[in-house]
Amino acid sequence: MTHFSTKQIAGVYHRRVGNYLVTALSDGYLDMGYDIFREFAPHEVDLMMQRDHRISPPRISINCFLLRGPSGTILVDCGSQDSFGPTAGKLFENLAAAGVDRAEVDYILLTHCHPDHSNGLTDVKTGQRLFPNATIILNRKEFDHWFSDEEMAKADERKRERYFRWTRQQIGPYRETHLRVADDGEEVLAQITMVECAGHTPGHSTWFIHSAGEQMVIWGDLAHVSEIQAARPEVSMSFDHDPEMAARNRTALLARICDENILVAGMHIHFPGFGWLVREDKAYRIATEQWQFEI
Ligand SMILES: [Zn+2]
C-alpha cells in the first residue's frame, strides 16, 4: 500500500465565465489557529466546522485566479512564495503545470497587500520582478496606506515587517513603470471592475467580471473561513485592519452577491474555490460549485 505517490495532482482547474477562461491555481494551504477569529470562541468554531466535516481549527486554501480573454493574461493575486513554509508557495509550479510562463502575464490584479496575496511578485534576493511583463493594478487607498511612512510608524513591529516592509519590497520594483492604481467602481480592463470592500485592509477590493451575460466576483478575503463568515458575517478576523468596517462591508456585499446570484471565486475557499451563496437562516452558506467536466 505504500508504493503510490502521496502528492496530489496539479492544483489547476479551469472554468469559463463569458469570454474569459478562468483558471484556479493553488498556492497551497495554511493551518490556522483559533486566535484568527475576533471574539469567537473555540467551541463555536469547532461546532460550525465539524458540522460540515471540516478541519478545526480551520485549514484554509490559498488560491489565485488566472483570467485569459479580451484583455490578455491576467493573474488575480500571486501567492506567498516562501513566506509561509512548506504547505504554501505552490503558485509557480501550478502555473507551469497549466502551461503558462510568468512572462506571459500582462496584468496582476491585487485584492490587497498581505503576504499570502502579494508576496509572489518579486525575488527579494535579486530585486527582480518575477512577472517581467506584468503591470500591477490595485486600489489607490491600498497603495497609499502601505507606502505611507506615517502609517508605518503607527504600526507594531510585526506589522511593520510583515505588511509594510514586505509590501514595499514586493511592489517596489514595479512602482515606477509597471503599476497602476484604481478607484472604487473603475472598469480597469475590459469587463473587469474593481469594487472596494475595505476593512480587512484599508483598500481591500474585489474584482467583478461581467462578460457575455455572466457574472463572477473574485472576492479576495471577504471571508477567510466561509463556513463561518457566510453564516455569521459579523465575525471578523484578529488581523483585520478595521474589524467593524470589515463586518459591515462584508454583510452588504454578501447580500448583493446572493441577491444578484453572482458566482463567487474565493482566495481561501477550499480549492478550486468556486461557489454560490445560498440563503440560510438569517444569513448564507456557500454551496461549492460542482466539478465541471468540460471547459
Ligand atoms: Zn488572505
Boltz pocket constraint, residues with backbone or C-beta under 6 A from the ligand:
constraints:
  - pocket:
      binder: B
      contacts: [[A, 114], [A, 116], [A, 117], [A, 221], [A, 267], [A, 268]]
      max_distance: 6.0
